[in-house]
Amino acid sequence: MSITDTKQAGAMDTAQDKVRSLWVPLREMNLLLPNVAVAEIGSYRAPQAQADVPEWFLGMVKWREQSIPVISLEAVCGLNVPSNPVFSRLMIVNSVSPGSPVEHYAIVTAGLPGLIQFGDETAEEVVEYEGDGLKCIVRIGQEEAVIPDLEFLQGLLEGQLDKVA
């Protein structure tokens, strides 16, 4: 193999180390998720409110003939729940736990996401998050995004749906 072939092979390996991800605007922060975690981005629909639920549990919406929970990630993290749904979207997230009663859930976003190739060398800084709901905060250029703990969010929803049912 020539030096040129070796460099090209190395470049391909580097490209394969990156994950197609979505940079998602929220009201109080940005969210970074692997593209495969998201089933769909749809128009905002007001969730049907549920009685005796925490502030982060916004209610239920119909999606593909099933009722799925809607959450505010900002509220899970202790921030204010956005009150103005103008330009909001519902991002439908796939389950991370096979066999879970929560196959999908929605996170309210502040707009449409952008695609990004994310890998170890993409972030200029990674800060571990000390609270529940997030794994870490990454900085890319002048922007920051949070990487959610999808297993935690799913467990939170499973526990809440058991109480509501």
ZIHU-V218955 format. One record per pair of residues at least 24 apart in sequence whose C-alpha atoms are under 10 Angstrom apart, sorted by the first residue. I is the first residue (numbers start at 1). GAP is how many residues later the second one is. If there is no record, write none. Layout:
I&GAP, I&GAP
This chain:
14&105, 14&106, 14&107, 15&102, 15&103, 15&104, 16&101, 16&103, 17&100, 17&101, 17&102, 17&103, 17&104, 18&98, 18&99, 18&100, 18&101, 18&102, 18&103, 18&104, 19&97, 19&98, 19&99, 19&100, 19&101, 20&95, 20&96, 20&97, 20&98, 20&99, 21&92, 21&93, 21&94, 21&95, 21&96, 21&97, 21&98, 22&90, 22&91, 22&92, 22&93, 22&94, 22&95, 22&96, 23&89, 23&90, 23&91, 23&92, 23&93, 23&94, 23&95, 23&121, 23&122, 23&123, 23&124, 24&67, 24&85, 24&86, 24&87, 24&88, 24&89, 24&90, 24&91, 24&121, 24&122, 25&63, 25&64, 25&83, 25&84, 25&85, 25&86, 25&87, 25&88, 25&89, 25&120, 26&46, 26&47, 26&48, 26&56, 26&62, 26&63, 26&81, 26&82, 26&83, 26&84, 26&85, 26&86, 26&87, 26&119, 27&45, 27&46, 27&47, 27&52, 27&53, 27&54, 27&55, 27&56, 27&57, 27&58, 27&61, 27&81, 27&82, 27&83, 27&84, 28&45, 28&46, 28&47, 28&51, 28&52, 28&53, 28&54, 28&81, 28&82, 29&44, 29&45, 29&50, 29&80, 29&81, 29&114, 29&115, 29&116, 29&117, 30&44, 30&79, 30&80, 30&83, 30&107, 30&108, 30&113, 30&114, 30&115, 30&116, 30&117, 31&42, 31&78, 31&82, 31&103, 31&106, 31&107, 31&113, 31&114, 31&115, 31&116, 31&117, 32&81, 32&82, 32&83, 32&84, 32&86, 32&105, 32&106, 32&112, 32&113, 32&114, 32&115, 32&116, 33&60, 33&80, 33&82, 33&83, 33&85, 33&112, 33&113, 33&114, 33&115, 33&116, 33&117, 34&81, 34&82, 34&83, 34&84, 34&113, 35&58, 35&80, 35&81, 35&82, 36&57, 36&58, 37&55, 37&56, 37&57, 37&58, 37&59, 37&67, 37&113, 38&53, 38&54, 38&55, 38&56, 38&57, 38&66, 38&67, 38&68, 39&52, 39&53, 39&54, 39&55, 39&56, 39&65, 39&66, 39&67, 40&50, 40&51, 40&52, 40&53, 40&54, 40&66, 41&48, 41&49, 41&50, 41&51, 41&52, 41&65, 41&66, 41&67, 41&68, 41&70, 41&71, 41&72, 42&46, 42&47, 42&48, 42&49, 42&50, 42&64, 42&66, 42&67, 42&70, 43&44, 43&45, 43&46, 43&47, 43&48, 43&65, 43&68, 43&69, 44&41, 44&42, 44&43, 44&44, 44&45, 44&46, 44&47, 44&64, 44&65, 44&66, 44&67, 45&40, 45&43, 45&44, 45&45, 45&63, 46&24, 46&39, 46&44, 47&24, 47&59, 50&114, 51&113, 52&111, 52&112, 53&107, 53&108, 53&110, 53&111, 54&106, 55&25, 55&26, 56&24, 56&25, 57&50, 57&99, 57&100, 57&103, 57&104, 58&48, 58&49, 58&50, 59&47, 60&45, 60&46, 61&29, 61&44, 61&45, 63&29, 63&41, 63&42, 63&43, 66&38, 67&37, 67&38, 68&24, 68&34, 68&35, 68&36, 68&37, 68&38, 69&33, 69&35, 69&36, 69&37, 69&38, 69&88, 69&89, 69&91, 69&92, 70&34, 70&35, 70&36, 70&37, 70&38, 70&87, 71&34, 71&35, 71&36, 71&37, 71&38, 71&82, 71&86, 72&34, 72&35, 72&36, 72&37, 73&33, 73&34, 73&35, 73&36, 73&60, 73&61, 73&75, 73&80, 74&33, 74&34, 74&35, 74&59, 75&58, 76&55, 76&56, 76&57, 76&58, 76&77, 76&80, 77&54, 77&55, 77&56, 77&57, 77&71, 78&53, 78&54, 78&55, 81&27, 82&26, 82&27, 82&28, 84&26, 85&24, 85&25, 85&26, 86&24, 86&25, 87&24, 87&25, 88&24, 89&24, 93&57, 93&61, 94&56, 94&60, 95&55, 95&56, 95&58, 95&59, 96&54, 96&55, 96&56, 96&57, 96&58, 96&59, 97&53, 97&54, 97&57, 97&58, 100&54, 100&55, 100&58, 101&53, 101&56, 101&57, 101&60, 101&61, 102&52, 102&53, 102&55, 102&56, 102&59, 103&51, 104&50, 105&48, 105&49, 105&52
